[in-house]
Amino acid sequence: MFAHEIAATRRADFIRQADAYRQVQQAKKARRGSARGQEPASAAREDRNRFTAAA
């Protein structure tokens, strides 16, 4: 019975760790996504739209 309780406790701990890791990854992904939307367009991107491609 004691081994079963230890296994259940370890399993619960692993689930908590996995959940915390998953939340951190989601926060990083959300931060990257919001940062991309806020960065200004570079001058190179603007220049590409102004000129036609060379033959």
Beta strands, then each sheet from edge to edge (+ up, - down):
end
